[in-house]
Amino acid sequence: MIELDGLTKRYGEKQAVDRLSFSVRPGVVTGFLGPNGAGKSTTMRMMLGLDLPTGGDVRIDGRHYAELREPLNAIGALLEARSVHGGRTAYHHLLCLAQSNGIPESRVPEVLDLVGLTGVARKRPKGFSMGMGQRLGIAAALLGDPGILLFDEPVNGLDPEGIHWVRNLMKELAAEGRTVFVSSHLMSEMALTADHLVVIGQGRLLADTTMAEFIASHSRTYVRLRSPEPERLRDVLHAEGLPPQTAADGSLQVEGAPADRLGELAAEHRIVLHELSPQQASLEEAFMRLTAGAVEYHAHTAGEATAAGIPPPGGAPPEPAPAAWGEGWRERQAGQGRTRKRGG
């Protein structure tokens, strides 16, 4: 188990992690989510003793990472897959790690086979693709057969088969009773992999709950109905105290009643239905709703940029530019363009 108690990290005036307290328990895959700049990588680095906390505490099975005599036997981690010695082969990279942690050499070919790199064991990782590098990083994390595993973006660079393999690997490791902590920006993949979620924003804890509870708490659930008699259906729903919302495509959206009850209601009034479908938000939608106020780096769509008076890249500024930026804006931009051309 991993336990955080008031974990805090400051870089000057920047508060990267703000009094985080949560536990990562064995037997389930725990997803670690947050917008860019939320403090996820800093938190994971402090778990591994790579960064020292400004305040609070983090323990691995009751001990600090620095107290672990042979840490790879207790906790394995993939934070940066490219952190390998360019002059060593994949085999010798793992062998060096094994020898430094009292792991028998026989374990090296085992993990290479597990991640599918046996055929390139004697090659240097500097020639590996990103996906092969990820596999080697996962092999290093598994080397000591640890009870706790940390993975930061483990499916980066992997093809669909590799992503499917990582997903099943995480589940198998958790099913064996291990503690599995995974950070990823791929919401669709996290939804298929994680059982529990820890969500942070601007260094603070936003959620610590099961996947199902998280989606239910931060999303809108409704039933969509389509009928050739929408007015009759709307009247019936109003009479039952279930006022529908009308979507842009003409379908009706009803909250507060299950689909089977709505289907029975339509049948009682002999109303033909062309669609009766329960709708629930995805993990991505629930995540974006929860973290909307904690996004540090926010990009604008073209429409939002125009409304805000932000000039589109490579194009003329939206009107009214003088009112938004001052009368000299166009002249300054033209001058900068000429300067860039001369310098290019």
N, C-alpha and C positions, 0 to 999 in steps of 0.2 A: 504494500500500500504506500501511496505517496500522500503526505499531509502537509498542507500549507497553512500557516497561522500568521495572519497579518503581514504577509510578505510584501515588501515595499522596495522600490528601486528608483532612485533619482539620479539624473545626469545633469548637474548644475541646477538650473531652475526647472528643468523638464522632469515631470513625474511620469516615468514610464510604467511603473506598476504601483498600484495604490491599495495597500492593505488587503491583499487577496487572502481569503481563507476558504479552502475547500479540500476535500479528500478524493483521491482517485482509488477506487476499490478494485479488488481482484474479481475475476469471473465475468466481467463485462468489458466491452469496448467503449471507452469514454472518448468522445469527440471534443476537441478543444477549438472553439470558434471565436472569431472576432474580426473586425475590419482591419485593413492595413494600418499599422501604427498603434494597434490596441495593446501591445505588450506581450503577445504570445511567445515570440522567440526569446525575449528577455526572461520571461518566466521559466521557460524550459532550460535556458542556460543556467539560471540560478538553481534549478533542481539538480543540475549536474556539476555544480561548483565552478562553472566557467565564469560566472559573474557573482560577485559578493553582494548580498542584499544590503540596502541602506537600513532596513528595519525588518522585524518579523523573523520568521523561521520556516524552513522547509526540511522535512525528514523523509528518508527512504527506509521503509520498514523500521522506523523508530530511531534511525541514526542519520547524521549528516553525511553527505557524499564523501567528504574528506576522511571520514572515519572508516570507510569501507576499504579493507586491506587489498582485496582483489575485486575491484568494482564491476568488471565485466561479468563476473559470476552472479552478481546481484541485480544489476540493471544494465540493459543494452539500449543504445540510442542511435538514431539516425537523424542528425541535425543538418549536416552539410555533406552530401555524398561525394563531392569532389575533394574532400580533405584527405587525400592519400599521397603517399610518397611516389613521385613520378618515376623514380628509377627502379622500384620494386615491381615484381609481377604481382598479380592478384593473389596468388598462392602465398608468396612471401610477405605481402602486406598483412594477410590474416595470420600467418605464422608468427610474425613479430608481435602482433596484439596478443596472440595466444600465450607465447612465452612470457610476456610481461605480466600475465594474470594467472599463471599456473594452470593453463588449460592444455590438455594433451594435444600433440600434433595431429592425432587421428581425427580430431574434431574439424580440422580445416577442410579436408575433402568432403566431409559430411555436409557442411553448410554450403560449400560451393555447389554440390549436387542439388541441395534443397532449393537454391535460388536459380538453378539452371545455368551456371557458369563453368561447369566442369571442362567444357571444350576450350575455354580461353584462360584456364587457370595459370598457364605459364606465359601469358601475355601481360604487357604493362598497361595499367588502367588509363594512361594518358591517351591511348587510342580508342578507348571505349566510347560508345554513344552515351547520351544522358541516361537512357533506360538501363543500360548495362552498369553504369555507375551507381544507379539507384539500387540495383540488385546486389552489387558488391557492398554497399552501405548497409543493406538489410542483413547480408551474411555476417558482417562485423557485429551488428547488434545482437544476432542470435548466437554468436560464437561461444559464449560462456553458458548457454542454456539458462538464461536468467529468468527470475520470476517476475520482473518488471521490465516493460519495454516502452520506450518513447520514440515516436516517429513524427517527424516534421515534413509534411508534404511527401509522403512515401510513394505516391504514384506519378510524380513528375517524370515526364519523358517516357513513360511506359505505354506500350500499345494496348489495345483492348484485352488481349489475352493476359498480359502482365497485370493490368488493373484488376481483372477478375481473380487472378492468382493472389494478389496482395489482399484483396477483400476477404477471400476465404482463409488466407493465412491469419489475418487479424482475428477472425471469428474462432478459428481453431485454437489459437493461443489463449484467448479468453476462456474458451470451453475447458481448457486444461487447468483453469484456476489461476492463470497469470493476470497481472495488472497491465492493461494495454491502454496507452494514452496517445491519441492521434490528433495532430493538428493538420487541417487542410482547408483550402478555399473552394474545393469542389463539392458543392452542396449536394448534388445528386448522388455522388459517391458516398458522402458521409451519411446520407439518409439510408443507404443500403448497408452500411457497415456498423455504425455506432448504435449502442443501446442507451447510452447516457450522454448528456451534453453539459459541458461547462462553457459558458459564453461570457466574454469580457469585452469591454469597450472603454477606451481611454484609460486603460490600466485597472479598471474597477470591475468587480463581479456583477454581471447582469442576470445570469441564470445558472442554476445548478439543479438539473432535473432530468427525467427520462425523456427520450425522444418523443414519445407519444404525448406526454404532458406539455412539452415545449410547443409542439405544433398546435395542440388544442388551445393553449393559453394565448398564443400570439398570432392567431389567424382567424379568419371568418369561415364558418362552416354553414352551408346552405344546400337546398335542393333546387335544381333547375328543372323547370317544366316548360314544354312547348306543346301547343294545341292549336288546331284550326279554329277553335272557338275561344280565343284569349279573353274576350270580354266576359263571357259566361263564367269561365274559370276564375277570373279575377273577382267577380261578384261572390262566387261560392267561398273563395278563400277569405274575403273580407268578412262574410257572414260568420265564419268559423273563428274569427279573431286572429287570422293569419294574413295580415296585409302584405302582398308581394311587392317586390321591386321589379321594375321593367328594365331589362337590359337593352343594349343598343341593337341586338339582333331580334328583338321582339319577344324573347323568352322571359319567363317569370322566375324570380328568385325568392325562395321562401325560407326563412329562418324559424327555428323553434318547433319544428315538426319533422319526424322521420319520413323517409321516402315511402315506406309502406303505408303509413297513415294517409299521406297525400294521394297515393294511388287509389286507395279504397274510397277516399272522398270523391275523386273524379268519377270512379265507377258508379257510386251511389247516385250521382247526378247525370249519368250517361254522357259524360264528356270524354271525347276521344283525346288521348295523349300521344304525341309523337316522340316525346322525350320525358323521362323521369329519372334523373341522375343526381345522386349525392355528390357534392363538391366540397373538397377540403384543400386548404392551401398546402403548398409544398414546403419543405424545410427552408428553401431559399426565400420564399415569400415571408414566412414567419420570422426568419433571421433578419431580413431587411426591415421589417416593421419594428422589431425590438431595437435594432441598432441604428435606426435612422438618425437619432440625435447624438450618436457617438462616432460618426464617420469623420475622420480627420482630413482625408483627401477626397474631395467630392468633385467628380467630373460632371459637366453639363451636357445635355443633349443640345442639338442645334437649335431647337425651339426655345429651350430654357436660356441658352446663351444669348439669343437674339433679344428675348424679353428683358434680360438683365443688362443689355448693352455691351456684351462681350463680342469683339470682332471674330468672325469665323476664320480658321486658318487658311491663308492663301486667298482670302476673298476680301471684298470691300466691307467696311464696318457697317453694321446695321444703322438705319436712321433712328433717332436723330443723333448722329455722332457729336456735333458741336455742343449740344445741350448736355450730353453725358460726360464728355471729356474735355471740353473747352474748344474754342475756335481754332486753335493752332494744331489740333490733333492730326489732321490730314497732311499738313505741311511737314510735321515732324516725322510721320510715317513715311512720306515720300522721300525725305532726306535719308532716313535709315535704310530704305530700300536701295538707294543709290550707293550708300556706303558699303552695304553688304555685297552688292554686285562688284564693286571695285576690289573688295577683299577676296572674293571667291575666285 
